[in-house]
């Protein structure tokens, strides 16, 4: 039985470094933070944290999603964890044979011993172990983590420029042949051996990113540091919500320039076409779990303002059929179409053919299921992955390849996205 208490927490910026320092005592945790950037009606928690393992899901199963459902049914408690992109091989008849430096198990979930969640100025602590007041006292006494000192890290690309450009052109040949309409093509940068403090690194990363679906995850020696702006799938009572992103531009130096950039994004035909393709894919995914006639698009081409970018975000909703378990609803939509392309299965086959690394947790999802069966999972993008035991540090970037993509511009965009990660290091 959980003990629960509520504490006044009017200044989260003061408490966040202490919480991150407190998390260092745990081998498993999931830290989710909206960074004050939540701009949709489905938002529930400003911050949600699960730490310590009361029960752990063993994944020696052929069907991860069935195992997840049984795990939830057995506990009916808070459950937190992750799904790797390569679970696509369970959802469809697919394979993954590329190099895998991170070696994440295909999924990982646990019932946290301690759950903390921030709503407005109130921090709620619910615990299966220590008294919540003792946890609050530990947070009060925790010291801020040390300032991040950027280490010198030399990253290597899994694919050189010639291979990247050739692959984009070959993908466009598949598009011209009618095999696919769009493919999300990614590449990996990696460094080894690297020794660093992931807690200080996350603090520095989070200050720069400031996104609504940020995540900091530890499973033993593996860490994910994620600054995602995108929701994969949420469930509120019987409603399913997905919010795919396709379309990004920078912010302006003045209000006038900022508004001009936002209008240009809204009216960009290529970005709108890509957004529509993914919305149609998500509609089909949700329809597999939905009451007939309930799949809707309440928002198409929404322009959302974040500190450094504008994003084009659409919202797709549906009513979940009574007979569909929550894990099946997740399975039916996985992986997210914004990270594959359309049609999804053929796009994933081409991704396997032309990419050179397993995506692992990149393009996967991190999130929670609450005791009432509500859930929320992000899309793992804009992220660093670190395997401390091997000193392996990795990040991946990608973009949507369409018939009218310019290979050189796509490559330049991938370098630009990579530079955002590199700025954390010397």
Buried (B, 14 or more C-beta within 10 A) or exposed (E): EBBEBEBEBEEBEEBBBBBBBBBEEBEBBBBBBBBEBBEBEBBBBBBBBBBBBBBBBEBEBEEBBBBBBBBBEEBEBBBBBBBBBBBBBBBEEBEBEBEBBBEBBBBBBBBBBBBBBBBEEEBBBBBBEBEBEEBBEEBEEBEEBEEBEEBEBEBEBBBEEEBBBBBBEBBBEBBEEEBBBBBBBBBBBBBBEBEBBBBBBBBBBBEBBBBBBBBBBBBEBBBBBBBBBBBBBBBBEBBBBBBBBBBBBEBBEEEEEBEEBBEEBBEBEEBBBBBBBBBBBBBBBBBBBBBEEBBBBEBBBBBBEBEEBBBBBBBBBBBBBEEBBBBBBBBBBBBBBBBBBBBBBBBBBBBBEBBBBBBBBBBBBBBBBBBEBBBBBBBBBBBBBBBBEBEBBBBBBBBBBBBEBEBEEBBEBBBEBBEBBEEBBE
